[in-house]
Amino acid sequence: MLALTFDDGPDPRGTPAVLDALRAANAGATFFVLAERAAAHPELLAAILAAGHTVELHGHAHLRHPRSTGRTIEDDLDRALETLAEHGVTPRRWRVPWGDLAAFTPTLAATRGLRLTGWTTDTRDWRGDAAPDMLARLDLTPGAIVLAHDGIGPGAQRNDAAQTARLIGPLVAAARARGLAPGPLADPWPVPIPFGNPDFG
């Protein structure tokens, strides 16, 4: 198993191309969405769901927890859950922006029945690197959780997700060549899942 995960969408600058590439590769994925973008682009959220992908929570806005108050994040979380519920989505997982947890984050997750979900290997696609370069640095081991982005988030050094879309076909092929089944995050998962950004320890 190998999880394909995408953050910061739904976004017309990236989500359609990513969905097309996943369809061409016959692969599923998990999308950690921003609820404010889901509300702004309900047709893209509907397209993700119609394609059979899993939708989980990233946040309402793209807020960095340690730089915000607990009340601010709590309000953002509840607003996100309410917004997604209006679109028929009940998340079970929460990947916080940047994977950067604050002391209050685990408690908020637990009280809302959400599992904090990080990743194990990072495309760093927000930099706009070429697809072959991204593939070369990924750690495609059993149970790997690949972080990519179908949306253009804060600090991104690219204007679209074209290289991310180009990565999907070769990434899926490379995973399958290693005997791994690329797809969405499933329960149970064969390896421990980080709560946040593994680079933060």
C-alpha positions as CSV (number, residue, x, y, z in Angstrom):
1,M,0.0,0.0,0.0
2,L,1.1,3.6,-0.7
3,A,-1.2,6.6,-0.1
4,L,-1.5,9.4,-2.6
5,T,-2.6,12.6,-0.7
6,F,-3.3,16.1,-1.9
7,D,-3.7,19.3,0.1
8,D,-4.9,22.9,-0.3
9,G,-7.8,22.3,-2.8
10,P,-10.2,22.2,-4.4
11,D,-8.6,24.8,-6.6
12,P,-9.3,25.4,-10.3
13,R,-5.6,26.0,-10.8
14,G,-4.7,22.4,-10.0
15,T,-7.5,20.1,-9.0
16,P,-8.9,19.4,-12.5
17,A,-5.4,18.5,-13.8
18,V,-4.8,16.2,-10.8
19,L,-8.1,14.5,-11.2
20,D,-7.5,13.9,-14.9
21,A,-4.0,12.4,-14.1
22,L,-5.5,10.2,-11.4
23,R,-8.2,9.0,-13.8
24,A,-5.6,8.2,-16.5
25,A,-3.5,6.3,-14.0
26,N,-6.6,4.4,-12.6
27,A,-5.6,5.4,-9.1
28,G,-7.5,6.8,-6.1
29,A,-6.3,9.4,-3.6
30,T,-7.2,11.3,-0.4
31,F,-7.8,15.0,-0.7
32,F,-7.3,17.1,2.4
33,V,-9.4,20.1,1.5
34,L,-9.8,23.7,2.7
35,A,-13.4,24.2,3.4
36,E,-13.4,27.8,2.3
37,R,-12.2,26.6,-1.1
38,A,-14.7,23.8,-1.1
39,A,-17.5,26.3,-0.6
40,A,-16.1,28.5,-3.3
41,H,-15.7,25.6,-5.8
42,P,-18.4,23.1,-4.9
43,E,-18.3,21.7,-8.4
44,L,-14.7,20.6,-7.9
45,L,-15.5,19.0,-4.5
46,A,-18.3,17.2,-6.2
47,A,-15.9,16.0,-9.0
48,I,-13.5,14.7,-6.4
49,L,-16.3,12.7,-4.7
50,A,-17.8,11.5,-8.0
51,A,-14.4,10.1,-9.0
52,G,-14.5,7.9,-5.8
53,H,-11.7,9.7,-4.0
54,T,-11.6,10.3,-0.2
55,V,-12.1,13.8,1.2
56,E,-10.7,14.7,4.5
57,L,-10.0,18.0,6.4
58,H,-7.2,20.5,6.0
59,G,-8.9,23.5,7.6
60,H,-11.3,26.2,6.7
61,A,-8.6,28.8,6.1
62,H,-4.9,27.9,5.8
63,L,-3.8,28.8,9.4
64,R,-0.6,27.9,11.1
65,H,-1.6,26.6,14.5
66,P,1.4,27.7,16.6
67,R,1.0,31.2,15.3
68,S,-2.7,31.3,16.2
69,T,-4.7,31.1,19.4
70,G,-6.5,28.0,20.4
71,R,-9.8,29.8,20.1
72,T,-9.0,30.9,16.5
73,I,-8.2,27.4,15.4
74,E,-11.2,26.0,17.2
75,D,-13.5,28.4,15.4
76,D,-11.8,27.6,12.1
77,L,-12.2,23.9,12.7
78,D,-15.9,24.1,13.6
79,R,-16.6,26.3,10.6
80,A,-14.8,23.9,8.4
81,L,-16.7,20.9,9.7
82,E,-20.0,22.8,9.3
83,T,-19.2,23.8,5.8
84,L,-18.1,20.4,4.7
85,A,-21.2,18.8,6.3
86,E,-23.3,21.1,4.1
87,H,-21.7,19.5,1.1
88,G,-22.2,15.9,2.4
89,V,-18.7,15.4,3.7
90,T,-17.9,14.1,7.2
91,P,-14.1,14.0,7.7
92,R,-12.4,11.4,9.8
93,R,-8.9,12.8,9.4
94,W,-7.4,16.2,9.9
95,R,-4.1,17.2,8.3
96,V,-3.3,20.6,9.7
97,P,-1.6,23.2,7.5
98,W,2.2,22.7,7.2
99,G,1.7,19.7,9.5
100,D,2.6,22.2,12.2
101,L,0.8,21.2,15.4
102,A,0.3,23.4,18.5
103,A,-0.1,22.1,22.0
104,F,-3.9,22.5,21.7
105,T,-4.2,20.7,18.3
106,P,-4.5,17.1,19.6
107,T,-7.2,18.0,22.0
108,L,-9.3,19.8,19.4
109,A,-8.9,16.8,17.1
110,A,-9.9,14.3,19.8
111,T,-13.0,16.3,20.8
112,R,-14.2,16.4,17.2
113,G,-13.4,12.7,16.5
114,L,-10.7,13.5,14.1
115,R,-7.4,11.6,13.6
116,L,-4.4,13.8,13.0
117,T,-2.7,12.7,9.8
118,G,0.7,13.7,8.5
119,W,2.8,12.1,5.8
120,T,6.0,10.2,5.4
121,T,7.4,11.5,2.1
122,D,7.1,15.0,0.5
123,T,7.0,15.9,-3.1
124,R,7.7,19.6,-2.2
125,D,5.7,20.3,-5.3
126,W,4.8,23.8,-4.0
127,R,8.3,24.8,-5.3
128,G,7.3,24.0,-8.9
129,D,10.0,21.4,-9.4
130,A,9.9,19.2,-12.5
131,A,8.0,15.9,-12.1
132,P,11.1,13.7,-12.6
133,D,13.0,15.5,-9.9
134,M,10.1,15.1,-7.4
135,L,9.8,11.4,-8.2
136,A,13.6,10.8,-7.7
137,R,13.5,12.1,-4.1
138,L,10.3,10.2,-2.9
139,D,10.7,7.3,-0.5
140,L,8.4,4.7,-2.1
141,T,8.4,2.1,0.7
142,P,5.4,0.0,1.9
143,G,2.9,2.2,3.7
144,A,4.5,5.4,2.5
145,I,2.1,8.5,2.5
146,V,3.0,10.9,-0.3
147,L,2.3,14.6,0.3
148,A,1.4,16.6,-2.8
149,H,-0.8,19.6,-3.5
150,D,-3.7,20.1,-5.9
151,G,-4.1,23.7,-4.6
152,I,-1.9,26.7,-4.7
153,G,-1.2,27.5,-1.0
154,P,0.5,30.3,0.9
155,G,4.2,30.5,0.0
156,A,3.9,28.5,-3.2
157,Q,6.5,29.2,-5.9
158,R,4.2,28.1,-8.8
159,N,1.1,29.2,-10.5
160,D,-0.5,25.9,-11.2
161,A,-0.2,22.2,-10.4
162,A,0.9,21.1,-13.8
163,Q,4.1,19.3,-12.6
164,T,2.1,17.6,-9.8
165,A,-0.3,16.3,-12.4
166,R,2.7,15.1,-14.6
167,L,4.1,13.3,-11.5
168,I,1.1,11.1,-10.9
169,G,1.5,8.7,-13.8
170,P,5.2,7.9,-13.3
171,L,4.7,7.8,-9.5
172,V,1.8,5.3,-9.8
173,A,3.9,3.2,-12.2
174,A,6.9,3.3,-9.9
175,A,4.8,2.3,-6.9
176,R,3.2,-0.6,-8.8
177,A,6.6,-1.8,-10.0
178,R,7.7,-2.1,-6.4
179,G,4.6,-4.2,-5.7
180,L,2.8,-1.4,-3.9
181,A,-0.9,-0.5,-4.5
182,P,-1.2,3.3,-4.7
183,G,-4.5,4.8,-3.6
184,P,-6.2,6.6,-0.8
185,L,-5.4,6.3,2.9
186,A,-7.3,3.2,4.3
187,D,-8.1,1.8,7.7
188,P,-6.1,0.0,9.0
189,W,-2.8,1.4,7.6
190,P,0.2,-0.9,7.6
191,V,2.6,1.5,9.3
192,P,2.3,4.2,12.0
193,I,1.0,7.5,10.6
194,P,2.8,10.7,11.7
195,F,0.5,13.2,13.4
196,G,2.1,16.1,11.6
197,N,5.1,17.1,9.6
198,P,7.8,14.5,10.2
199,D,10.5,17.1,9.6
200,F,9.3,18.8,12.8
201,G,10.2,15.8,14.9
